Each structure stands twice: as structure tokens, then as C-alpha cells.
Amino acid sequence: MTRVRIRQNTKFSIIPVGPVPTLTTLGFTPSIIIEANALANGAKSPLLSDDGDTIATDIFSASNYGTKCFQMSIEDGSSGFGNWGWVYNLITNLVKGDSIHVQWSTMMPATFDWNSEGEGGHLKYMRIHTQSSAAANEGYNDLYISNSRESNRDGNLKHITETFENQWTYLDAPPDGEGPLVKDVWETFEMRVDFDDVEDDSTGVGRTRLWRNVDGVMTLIMDITAEKTLNTSTSECDRVHLFTYWNWDPAGGQGDQLCYFDRFIVVTDLGDMTETDAGGTPIIGGLI
């Protein structure tokens, strides 16, 4: 059985945009860290691809870390391929027995509409891609944002490991979960995937975990141990996506949309991390 640990009855602190909480200096050097502070307004990160409409901005008096963040935008009726969000290609592909731990922050303005009318009525969010050893697509370890088409789930996160598991895990509203994304607030998440073609509940280590910043504490809100995270023993993880494209209906369009992200961190040597969550599991952390 899939084990999903949920912190219940959480009350979020609603914090107005700018100034907002900042992140401290990390106690270790991560594999990669992407932020906008050193970039000119309108510039793009050289470490990202498929990020056509993702640019540095100082639109806020303070971003989630420092003075600048990245703005992401999409025009009405566009699918967003190559423009909406971004892709980070790993320097070295990860294989069976490896792990990846990422942290990111997003802020969705009050005007942001995550409704998506096509392909299931949900919006892609954080995506960790897998492929065969011959580089054939084998699906994503995916977080989605639900919308108003799903009863009582508007803005809630849900998870699926596409292609070879295809089981939904819903992170619904309290008391069953952490509730919907909060607009006009910087939301910080961490996601860890331990790669194996055998699940942790069996004889392997395949496992997916998700943490959310809840009142200044990185809190474990999802722990899936009954699903493998690689299709085969020779499969690989090669890249990470934020959004990718809009699940859209060309007849309706999604309107002009924009939102923001700040500081994306990748860790592949988990022993480097110096903080732990309430259960003693290493995390990136860095919150104050």
C-alpha cells in the first residue's frame, strides 16, 4: 500500500508580496543553484533551456532570496512549448541506486489562473524526467496542480509517476492534506526521488517524497513507498522541468498568465545536506 504521510490541520501564514521571507546561506554547497540576483533585468539563466519567456526581474522589493527572481509568462492560446517554465539538464544522468533532491520556490499572483481545460484538466508543475538507457522517453515523476474541474481540489497538488505506475496521490485540503497553493505568497517545496525499478515497500529503494514550507518549517507532506521510480534496472533520470507546457484546449485558451520562481537547487550527493526534517531525514532547508 502506498504510504502517504500528511501533516494535518495546518494554518498557513498569509504574507504579502514584498518584502517576503528570505532564505539563509546554505550550510553546504549543492550540486547546482540557480537564482536571478546576479542577472540583469530581462536576462536569462545560462543553466536553463526551453525557457523562452523566463526572465530575471526585480519587480518585487524583495524576492524569496535576495533582490531578484524569475518571471515566467505565457500568452493566451499558446501551448507554451519551449517558453513556459524551463528545463534543467543534469550534468550526469542518474541511475538505479542514485537519488535527486531539489528545492524551488514559486509565487503565483492573485490574478494567476491555474485552470487547464485539456489533457485531464490539471496543470503540470514540477517534473522529474526518466528515460531508457537508449534515451527513449519513459515518463515523468510528476507534480500537478488540480483545478476547479476536480471537486474540492482547486489548487491542490497531486502526484503521478507517468507511464509505468500511473497511480494518483492526492494532497487534498485539511484535515487530509496541506491544502491548495496560496496566491500572492512565496511557496517553497522540496522533492526527493530515490531511483529504483523496485519499490521501497518491496526489496528496493524506489521512493518519492515531498516537503512544503509550513509556517517556516520544511514539512513532509508526501511519502510514496509503494511505487517504483524507474521503469527498468537500466533506466535513467536526465532532467528536471518546471511546468513545461500548458495542458490547454485550443478552443478556449488559458488567457495571458504569469508567475514567478526563485532559487532552484539540485542535490545529488545527499550526504552533503546539513539540515534534517522533524523525522531526521536530510533536507536542503535554509529557511528562517
C-alpha positions in Angstrom: 0.0 0.0 0.0 1.2 3.5 -0.8 2.2 5.3 2.4 1.4 9.0 2.3 2.3 10.9 5.5 0.3 14.1 5.9 0.7 16.9 8.4 -2.9 17.8 9.4 -4.8 20.9 10.4 -2.2 23.4 9.2 -2.9 27.1 9.2 -0.8 29.0 6.7 0.6 32.4 7.4 -0.5 34.7 4.6 2.4 37.0 3.8 2.0 39.9 1.4 4.3 40.1 -1.6 7.5 42.1 -1.0 9.1 42.0 1.4 8.8 38.3 1.9 10.7 35.6 3.8 14.3 35.1 2.8 16.5 32.1 2.6 19.7 31.9 4.6 23.1 30.9 3.3 23.1 27.1 3.0 25.4 25.1 5.2 26.8 23.1 2.2 27.5 23.5 -1.5 24.7 22.0 -3.6 25.3 20.3 -7.0 23.6 23.3 -8.7 21.9 26.5 -7.6 20.1 28.8 -10.0 19.0 32.3 -8.9 18.5 35.7 -10.6 20.3 38.0 -8.3 23.4 38.4 -10.5 21.5 38.8 -13.7 20.3 42.0 -15.4 16.6 42.5 -15.7 15.3 40.7 -18.8 18.3 38.3 -18.8 18.0 34.5 -18.8 19.8 31.9 -16.8 22.6 30.2 -18.9 21.9 27.0 -16.9 18.3 26.6 -18.1 16.8 25.6 -21.5 13.3 25.7 -23.1 12.9 28.9 -21.1 11.9 31.3 -23.8 9.7 33.5 -21.6 11.6 33.1 -18.3 13.5 36.2 -17.4 15.1 37.9 -14.4 13.2 40.7 -12.7 13.3 43.0 -9.7 9.6 43.6 -9.8 9.3 43.0 -6.1 11.1 45.0 -3.3 12.4 41.6 -2.2 12.2 38.2 -3.9 12.2 35.0 -1.9 16.0 35.0 -1.9 17.8 38.3 -2.5 16.5 41.1 -4.7 15.6 39.4 -7.9 13.6 36.4 -9.1 12.5 34.9 -12.5 9.2 35.8 -14.2 7.6 33.1 -16.3 4.8 34.0 -18.8 2.6 32.5 -21.4 0.2 34.1 -24.0 -3.4 33.2 -24.4 -3.9 30.3 -26.7 -0.2 29.2 -26.6 0.8 25.7 -25.6 3.9 27.1 -24.2 6.4 24.5 -25.5 9.9 25.9 -25.2 8.6 29.1 -23.5 6.5 28.3 -20.4 8.7 27.4 -17.5 12.1 25.8 -18.0 14.2 22.6 -18.3 17.4 21.9 -16.3 19.5 19.1 -17.9 21.5 17.1 -15.4 25.3 17.2 -15.9 25.4 13.4 -15.3 22.4 11.1 -15.7 21.2 9.4 -12.5 20.7 5.6 -12.4 19.4 2.8 -10.2 20.6 3.5 -6.6 21.1 7.2 -7.1 18.9 10.0 -5.7 17.9 13.5 -6.5 16.7 16.2 -4.1 15.5 19.5 -5.4 14.2 22.7 -3.8 12.3 25.5 -5.6 10.1 28.5 -4.7 7.2 29.9 -6.8 4.8 32.8 -6.3 1.5 32.9 -8.2 -0.2 36.3 -8.2 -3.8 36.7 -7.2 -4.6 37.0 -11.0 -2.9 33.7 -11.9 -5.4 31.1 -13.1 -4.1 27.5 -13.0 -7.2 26.1 -14.7 -6.3 24.0 -17.7 -9.1 22.7 -20.0 -7.2 20.0 -21.8 -5.5 16.7 -21.0 -7.2 15.9 -17.7 -7.9 19.5 -16.5 -4.7 19.9 -14.5 -1.5 22.0 -14.8 1.9 20.4 -14.9 4.2 21.8 -12.1 7.4 20.1 -11.0 8.5 17.2 -13.3 11.5 14.8 -13.0 12.0 13.0 -16.3 13.2 9.4 -16.9 14.3 7.6 -20.0 15.7 4.3 -21.2 19.5 3.8 -21.5 18.9 4.5 -25.2 17.3 7.9 -24.3 13.7 6.9 -25.1 11.1 8.7 -23.1 9.8 6.7 -20.1 7.7 9.3 -18.4 7.9 11.7 -15.5 7.7 11.7 -11.7 5.2 14.5 -11.8 3.5 17.0 -9.5 0.3 18.6 -11.0 -1.9 21.5 -9.8 -5.6 20.5 -9.7 -8.2 22.9 -10.8 -11.9 23.7 -10.3 -12.9 20.8 -12.6 -11.9 18.5 -9.8 -14.5 18.8 -7.0 -13.0 20.3 -3.8 -9.4 20.1 -5.2 -8.9 23.5 -6.9 -5.3 24.5 -6.4 -4.3 21.3 -4.5 -1.3 19.3 -5.6 -1.4 15.7 -6.8 1.3 13.3 -7.9 1.7 10.6 -10.5 4.6 8.6 -11.9 3.7 8.5 -15.5 3.9 5.6 -17.9 4.9 2.7 -15.7 3.0 3.4 -12.4 0.1 5.8 -13.3 -1.3 5.9 -9.7 -2.6 9.3 -8.5 -1.8 10.5 -5.0 -3.9 13.5 -4.0 -2.7 16.1 -1.5 -6.1 17.5 -0.5 -7.4 20.1 1.8 -7.1 19.8 5.6 -7.6 17.6 7.5 -6.4 15.2 4.8 -3.5 17.3 3.5 -1.8 20.6 3.3 -4.4 22.4 1.2 -4.2 24.4 -2.0 -1.4 26.6 -3.2 -1.8 30.1 -1.7 -1.6 33.0 -4.1 0.5 36.1 -3.6 2.8 34.1 -1.3 6.2 32.6 -1.9 5.7 28.8 -1.6 8.8 26.7 -1.1 8.9 22.9 -1.8 11.5 20.2 -1.7 11.2 16.9 -3.6 13.4 13.8 -3.4 13.3 10.8 -5.6 15.3 7.6 -4.9 15.7 5.8 -8.1 15.0 2.1 -8.4 12.9 -0.2 -10.6 11.8 -1.9 -7.4 9.7 0.0 -4.8 10.8 0.7 -1.2 7.9 -1.4 0.2 9.3 -4.4 -1.5 13.0 -5.2 -1.8 14.1 -2.0 -3.4 14.6 1.7 -2.6 12.2 3.3 -5.1 10.6 6.2 -3.2 9.3 9.7 -3.7 9.0 12.4 -1.0 7.7 16.0 -1.0 8.2 18.7 1.6 6.4 22.1 1.9 7.3 25.2 3.8 4.6 25.3 6.5 5.0 28.3 8.9 8.7 28.4 8.3 9.4 24.6 8.7 10.0 22.3 5.8 7.3 19.7 6.5 7.0 16.2 4.9 3.6 16.1 3.2 4.0 13.1 0.9 6.0 9.9 1.2 5.3 7.3 -1.6 7.0 4.0 -0.9 4.8 1.5 -3.0 5.8 2.8 -6.4 9.0 2.2 -8.3 10.7 5.3 -9.7 12.5 3.7 -12.8 10.9 1.6 -15.5 13.8 -0.9 -15.7 17.1 -1.5 -14.0 18.9 0.3 -16.7 16.6 3.4 -16.9 18.0 6.9 -16.1 16.9 10.3 -14.9 18.3 13.0 -17.2 16.5 16.3 -16.5 14.1 18.4 -14.3 11.2 20.6 -15.6 9.2 23.4 -14.0 5.8 23.5 -15.8 7.0 22.6 -19.4 3.7 23.3 -21.3 0.1 24.3 -20.6 -2.5 21.5 -20.8 -4.8 23.5 -22.9 -7.9 23.5 -25.0 -7.2 25.4 -28.3 -10.9 26.3 -28.5 -10.7 28.1 -25.1 -7.2 29.2 -24.4 -5.9 29.9 -20.9 -5.6 33.7 -21.1 -2.3 35.6 -20.6 -0.6 34.2 -17.5 2.5 35.0 -15.5 4.0 33.8 -12.2 7.5 33.8 -10.6 10.1 31.4 -9.3 13.2 31.9 -7.2 16.2 29.8 -6.4 16.2 26.3 -7.8 18.6 23.9 -6.0 19.7 20.4 -7.1 21.5 18.0 -4.8 22.6 14.6 -5.9 25.0 13.8 -3.1 22.5 13.7 -0.2 25.3 13.3 2.3 26.2 16.9 1.8 23.0 18.3 3.3 23.3 19.5 6.8 19.7 20.1 7.9 17.1 17.5 8.7 13.3 17.4 8.9 11.3 16.5 12.1 11.8 12.8 11.3 15.6 13.1 10.9 15.7 12.9 7.1 18.3 15.2 5.4 16.8 18.2 3.6 18.1 21.3 1.8 16.3 23.7 4.2 17.9 27.1 4.6 14.6 28.8 5.8 14.4 31.4 8.5 
